[in-house]
Amino acid sequence: MGASGADLIETLTRENEEFKKAREQHGHLAKQLDDLEKKPFLTPQDEVEIKVLKKKKLVYKDQMEKLLSQYRTGRK
């Protein structure tokens, strides 16, 4: 019986320190992005910061996807 995606994420968060750190960083960056995007007016510096944060967030998402894939492959 396979684990659902959410169950797998929770399992990896508990068992894999690298996944846990990537997930925490991804969440932290998401919060920063959300805070910036809520501003009524964005300066050019804010717009650059948003682009940088989105790229960093994507790196962590890719890292988590890679770890999930490795975990799934290893569990078969």
HELIX and SHEET records of a PDB file:
HELIX    1   1 GLY A    5  GLU A   15  1                                  11    
HELIX    2   2 GLU A   17  GLU A   37  1                                  21    
HELIX    3   3 PRO A   44  ARG A   75  1                                  32    
END                                                                             
